Amino acid sequence: RLQKAFFALSRRDQEQAKALVEALGKLTNVQDKLLETEDRADLAEKRATEAETRVEVLSKENESNKSKVALLRSNMSACEKNFVTELSRARKERDATLKKMDRSNERNKRRDSAGNKTQA
């Protein structure tokens, strides 16, 4: 039926109809490409939004980690101070014990020496 209508047209009208059909085909191709481009743009926008969200999450994690690091440094500093204090106390204790041992050894030597003199 469409063919009969087409052949019924004059040659000039037929050429115009062919040109219109070709133009319609090109327009359809352009529309398809436009839809594909829009789909890609939507996907890119979605990925950009996901990336922004991830950046926000990482930024919050980074801030949290910074505060944790600060707390750990503070604890480490306190531990170092405690260690130095305990080390100093232990050294003083050791020195006092060594002095007592030296005095005791000296007394024992004098006593032994005095005992040997009385036996002789």
Contacts in CASP RR format, 6 or more apart in sequence:
PFRMAT RR
TARGET T0000
AUTHOR 0000-0000-0000
METHOD contacts of the structure
MODEL  1
RLQKAFFALSRRDQEQAKALVEALGKLTNVQDKLLETEDRADLAEKRATE
AETRVEVLSKENESNKSKVALLRSNMSACEKNFVTELSRARKERDATLKK
MDRSNERNKRRDSAGNKTQA
6 14 0 8 1.000
6 17 0 8 1.000
7 14 0 8 1.000
9 17 0 8 1.000
END
